[in-house]
Amino acid sequence: MDPQRFRLRIYAAVFFFVMIVGTVGFSIVEGFPTADAFYFTIVTIATVGYGDIHPVTPTGKLLSVFLIVFGVGTFMAVIASATELMLNRREKAARIQRLNRIIGVFFGQMGTRLLGSFASLDADLESLGGNLVVKADWKEGDFHRVEEALASHSYKVRVTPEDLQRFHQILQKNTPLVLQLFENPNLVEHESFSDLLHAVLHLTEELAARSGFHHLPDTDKAHLEGDIRRIYMLLVREWLAYMAHLKEHYPYLFSLALRTNPFDRSASPVVT
């Protein structure tokens, strides 16, 4: 659980406990009606002090001191924690919005192209691609349903030397972009996207370390296919989450994403 939310719950529980003690205590000790006891407890904790009701017994006065010492502090802690939680949620939402803009740049510049290239080498694309033909009327539940279905996909690809050469060119061209994305401080909010960028850089280095791709042994080819599979799996998941974000917040960007969906064979950026 979020530590801030947990702290707020603890403070709220203590505050309500103090309220109950005060209300019940004044009802018993001072003989106040329940409504008056509750009212006086609130007035005491809020340090308003109207004076229309006040304790007359020593025990009642001690109870008032207890409420002032514990009730006021707890009340202020509840207000402070609730305010902190609200501000942090707002700040986190703003950071997530900025992060999704970064993810949008990634997919616009290279991610969608890589995803389409990897998907074209997926022997089991039919089972995956059918789920990822996102529709304009999808709801949040549709995205969750597909996300769960992705867990059982193998993401296995079979590459040729020409495929490796093509990936090498794409990755080398976009290495400056990936490095710039790494420098963004908002990246710490999204561990899975950071993993994706790390996987992309690793494959870039692996391909750059080889002088050619036409005479690689099967073991090395399988190794590179494993690196590609890792990126492919992370790409699909990030792409689906990004599509859900666009659907909710940016309908015009979602429209373009639908028309450039790498899993939709009928997709076309041209509006007809």
ABEGO torsion letter per residue (X at the ends): XBAAAAAAAAAAAAAAAAAAAAAAAAAAAAGBBAAAAAAAAAAAAAGAGAGABBBABAAAAAAAAAAAAAAAAAAAAAAAAAAAAAAAAAAAAAAAAAAAAAAAAAAAAAAAAAAAAAAAABAAAAAAAAAABBBAABBAAAAAAAAAAAAABAGBBBBBAAAAAAAAAAAAAAAAAAAAAAABAAAAABAAAAAAAAAAAAAAAAAAABABAAABBAAAAAAAAAAAAAAAAAAAAAAAAAAAAAAAABAAAAAAAAAABAABAABBABBX
